[in-house]
Amino acid sequence: MKLGRRRNAGAKAAATGKAGYSLLEILIVLAIIALIAALVGPRLFAQLDHAKVTTARVEVRSLETALQTMELDIGRYPSPGEGLDLLVKGDRKNVVGWNGPYLASSVPMDPWGHAYVYEPPADAAHPPKVHSLGSDGKPGGSDQAADIYNNSGT
């Protein structure tokens, strides 16, 4: 008996226009959500940029480690012509001692979609350098566009 009364009460509220939300209430809620997004959004994007820099630094370190491992096997670092591709596409006939691939998959692109830069060593006393050109893909830069090396830009 009570169930029937509830159905009638809901039908009466719907018929009189008292059920649901008004357009004004919905617009106020949307305005509040937009204000919150405007305050929180920039902080989230800053964290995303920071994560990309951290990812690039980790990948540079990984590439340098793979280069050192390969150097132990073949006794040298890749030439400028061979570049980082030698880490995954070594020719066992032409590269004596190559025991790769030294990376699990292909040479990664940096978080901004640019290729990592390989600088062969100037002499036997120095290891090669690998770095990302940052978000702008150009040498130099500042903030997010700065070049990213393994250890804080040296």
MISEZA-277491 format. One record per residue (C-alpha): z, y, x; residue number from 1. Coordinates in steps of 0.1 Angstrom, whole numbers, always signed. Each point is the difference from the previous one (the first is absolute). Last residue first. Example, Ala and Ser with C-alpha at 12.3 -4.5 7.8 and 13.67 -1.06 7.14 Angstrom:
# MISEZA-277491
<kolke Z="+71" Y="-11" X="+137" zati="2"/>
<kolke Z="+7" Y="-34" X="-14" zati="1"/>
//
This chain:
# MISEZA-277491
<kolke Z="-182" Y="+185" X="+773" zati="154"/>
<kolke Z="-1" Y="+6" X="-37" zati="153"/>
<kolke Z="+34" Y="-14" X="-12" zati="152"/>
<kolke Z="-1" Y="-34" X="+15" zati="151"/>
<kolke Z="-28" Y="-22" X="-13" zati="150"/>
<kolke Z="-24" Y="+29" X="-5" zati="149"/>
<kolke Z="-9" Y="+20" X="-31" zati="148"/>
<kolke Z="-23" Y="+30" X="+2" zati="147"/>
<kolke Z="+11" Y="+28" X="-22" zati="146"/>
<kolke Z="-15" Y="+5" X="-35" zati="145"/>
<kolke Z="+32" Y="-8" X="-18" zati="144"/>
<kolke Z="+18" Y="+28" X="+19" zati="143"/>
<kolke Z="-23" Y="+16" X="+25" zati="142"/>
<kolke Z="-35" Y="-5" X="+13" zati="141"/>
<kolke Z="-14" Y="-15" X="+32" zati="140"/>
<kolke Z="-31" Y="-21" X="-2" zati="139"/>
<kolke Z="-17" Y="-3" X="-34" zati="138"/>
<kolke Z="+4" Y="-26" X="-27" zati="137"/>
<kolke Z="+17" Y="+25" X="-23" zati="136"/>
<kolke Z="+29" Y="-24" X="-10" zati="135"/>
<kolke Z="+9" Y="-10" X="+35" zati="134"/>
<kolke Z="-23" Y="-6" X="+30" zati="133"/>
<kolke Z="+16" Y="-34" X="+5" zati="132"/>
<kolke Z="+8" Y="-13" X="+35" zati="131"/>
<kolke Z="-5" Y="-27" X="+25" zati="130"/>
<kolke Z="+7" Y="+5" X="+37" zati="129"/>
<kolke Z="-9" Y="-23" X="+28" zati="128"/>
<kolke Z="+27" Y="-10" X="+25" zati="127"/>
<kolke Z="+4" Y="+19" X="+33" zati="126"/>
<kolke Z="+3" Y="-14" X="+35" zati="125"/>
<kolke Z="-34" Y="-16" X="+0" zati="124"/>
<kolke Z="-18" Y="+33" X="-3" zati="123"/>
<kolke Z="-13" Y="+24" X="-27" zati="122"/>
<kolke Z="+10" Y="-25" X="-27" zati="121"/>
<kolke Z="-24" Y="-4" X="-29" zati="120"/>
<kolke Z="+4" Y="+24" X="-29" zati="119"/>
<kolke Z="-3" Y="-16" X="-34" zati="118"/>
<kolke Z="-1" Y="+22" X="-31" zati="117"/>
<kolke Z="+10" Y="-16" X="-33" zati="116"/>
<kolke Z="-27" Y="+0" X="-26" zati="115"/>
<kolke Z="+5" Y="+23" X="-30" zati="114"/>
<kolke Z="+10" Y="-10" X="-36" zati="113"/>
<kolke Z="+30" Y="+23" X="-4" zati="112"/>
<kolke Z="+25" Y="-28" X="+6" zati="111"/>
<kolke Z="-17" Y="-9" X="+33" zati="110"/>
<kolke Z="-28" Y="-26" X="-1" zati="109"/>
<kolke Z="+10" Y="-35" X="+10" zati="108"/>
<kolke Z="-17" Y="-21" X="+27" zati="107"/>
<kolke Z="-10" Y="-33" X="-18" zati="106"/>
<kolke Z="+25" Y="-26" X="-9" zati="105"/>
<kolke Z="+30" Y="-17" X="+16" zati="104"/>
<kolke Z="-5" Y="+19" X="+33" zati="103"/>
<kolke Z="-3" Y="-15" X="+34" zati="102"/>
<kolke Z="-29" Y="-22" X="-8" zati="101"/>
<kolke Z="+2" Y="-12" X="+25" zati="100"/>
<kolke Z="+2" Y="-21" X="+33" zati="99"/>
<kolke Z="-24" Y="+20" X="+22" zati="98"/>
<kolke Z="+4" Y="-16" X="+34" zati="97"/>
<kolke Z="-35" Y="+9" X="+13" zati="96"/>
<kolke Z="-17" Y="+26" X="-23" zati="95"/>
<kolke Z="-38" Y="-8" X="+0" zati="94"/>
<kolke Z="+1" Y="-36" X="-13" zati="93"/>
<kolke Z="+32" Y="+4" X="-21" zati="92"/>
<kolke Z="-15" Y="+30" X="-18" zati="91"/>
<kolke Z="+28" Y="+19" X="-15" zati="90"/>
<kolke Z="-2" Y="+12" X="-35" zati="89"/>
<kolke Z="+35" Y="+7" X="-11" zati="88"/>
<kolke Z="+17" Y="+20" X="+28" zati="87"/>
<kolke Z="-34" Y="+8" X="+15" zati="86"/>
<kolke Z="-6" Y="+22" X="-31" zati="85"/>
<kolke Z="+26" Y="+25" X="+15" zati="84"/>
<kolke Z="-26" Y="+14" X="+23" zati="83"/>
<kolke Z="-28" Y="-20" X="+16" zati="82"/>
<kolke Z="-20" Y="+30" X="+10" zati="81"/>
<kolke Z="+30" Y="+18" X="+13" zati="80"/>
<kolke Z="+9" Y="-30" X="+21" zati="79"/>
<kolke Z="+27" Y="-23" X="-13" zati="78"/>
<kolke Z="+31" Y="-5" X="+21" zati="77"/>
<kolke Z="+1" Y="-23" X="+30" zati="76"/>
<kolke Z="+14" Y="-33" X="+13" zati="75"/>
<kolke Z="-15" Y="-22" X="-28" zati="74"/>
<kolke Z="+32" Y="-16" X="-13" zati="73"/>
<kolke Z="+26" Y="+25" X="+9" zati="72"/>
<kolke Z="-23" Y="+28" X="-10" zati="71"/>
<kolke Z="-3" Y="-16" X="-35" zati="70"/>
<kolke Z="+37" Y="+1" X="-4" zati="69"/>
<kolke Z="+1" Y="+36" X="+11" zati="68"/>
<kolke Z="-28" Y="+9" X="-24" zati="67"/>
<kolke Z="+19" Y="-17" X="-29" zati="66"/>
<kolke Z="+31" Y="+20" X="+8" zati="65"/>
<kolke Z="-20" Y="+32" X="+0" zati="64"/>
<kolke Z="-15" Y="-9" X="-34" zati="63"/>
<kolke Z="+34" Y="-7" X="-14" zati="62"/>
<kolke Z="+15" Y="+33" X="+13" zati="61"/>
<kolke Z="-30" Y="+18" X="-16" zati="60"/>
<kolke Z="+6" Y="-18" X="-32" zati="59"/>
<kolke Z="+37" Y="+10" X="-1" zati="58"/>
<kolke Z="-8" Y="+36" X="+7" zati="57"/>
<kolke Z="-27" Y="+1" X="-27" zati="56"/>
<kolke Z="+24" Y="-15" X="-25" zati="55"/>
<kolke Z="+27" Y="+26" X="+8" zati="54"/>
<kolke Z="-26" Y="+28" X="-4" zati="53"/>
<kolke Z="-11" Y="-15" X="-34" zati="52"/>
<kolke Z="+36" Y="-3" X="-11" zati="51"/>
<kolke Z="+7" Y="+36" X="+7" zati="50"/>
<kolke Z="-30" Y="+10" X="-20" zati="49"/>
<kolke Z="+12" Y="-21" X="-30" zati="48"/>
<kolke Z="+35" Y="+15" X="+4" zati="47"/>
<kolke Z="-15" Y="+35" X="-2" zati="46"/>
<kolke Z="-20" Y="-11" X="-31" zati="45"/>
<kolke Z="+33" Y="-11" X="-17" zati="44"/>
<kolke Z="+17" Y="+33" X="+8" zati="43"/>
<kolke Z="-29" Y="+19" X="-14" zati="42"/>
<kolke Z="+1" Y="-20" X="-33" zati="41"/>
<kolke Z="+37" Y="+4" X="-7" zati="40"/>
<kolke Z="+2" Y="+36" X="-12" zati="39"/>
<kolke Z="-34" Y="+1" X="-18" zati="38"/>
<kolke Z="+6" Y="-34" X="-14" zati="37"/>
<kolke Z="+34" Y="+11" X="-15" zati="36"/>
<kolke Z="-16" Y="+31" X="-15" zati="35"/>
<kolke Z="-28" Y="-21" X="-15" zati="34"/>
<kolke Z="+25" Y="-25" X="-15" zati="33"/>
<kolke Z="+19" Y="+29" X="-16" zati="32"/>
<kolke Z="-33" Y="+15" X="-14" zati="31"/>
<kolke Z="-9" Y="-34" X="-15" zati="30"/>
<kolke Z="+34" Y="-3" X="-17" zati="29"/>
<kolke Z="-4" Y="+35" X="-14" zati="28"/>
<kolke Z="-35" Y="-8" X="-12" zati="27"/>
<kolke Z="+12" Y="-32" X="-18" zati="26"/>
<kolke Z="+28" Y="+20" X="-17" zati="25"/>
<kolke Z="-25" Y="+27" X="-12" zati="24"/>
<kolke Z="-24" Y="-27" X="-14" zati="23"/>
<kolke Z="+28" Y="-13" X="-21" zati="22"/>
<kolke Z="+15" Y="-34" X="+6" zati="21"/>
<kolke Z="+3" Y="-29" X="-25" zati="20"/>
<kolke Z="+14" Y="-3" X="-36" zati="19"/>
<kolke Z="+9" Y="+31" X="-21" zati="18"/>
<kolke Z="-34" Y="+5" X="-15" zati="17"/>
<kolke Z="+11" Y="-5" X="-37" zati="16"/>
<kolke Z="-20" Y="-32" X="-4" zati="15"/>
<kolke Z="+11" Y="-15" X="+33" zati="14"/>
<kolke Z="+37" Y="+7" X="-9" zati="13"/>
<kolke Z="-5" Y="-15" X="-35" zati="12"/>
<kolke Z="-16" Y="-32" X="+15" zati="11"/>
<kolke Z="+28" Y="-4" X="+25" zati="10"/>
<kolke Z="+26" Y="+3" X="-28" zati="9"/>
<kolke Z="-19" Y="-25" X="-22" zati="8"/>
<kolke Z="-1" Y="-25" X="+28" zati="7"/>
<kolke Z="+37" Y="+5" X="+7" zati="6"/>
<kolke Z="+9" Y="-6" X="-37" zati="5"/>
<kolke Z="-19" Y="-33" X="+0" zati="4"/>
<kolke Z="+19" Y="-12" X="+30" zati="3"/>
<kolke Z="+33" Y="+8" X="-17" zati="2"/>
<kolke Z="-8" Y="-24" X="-28" zati="1"/>
//
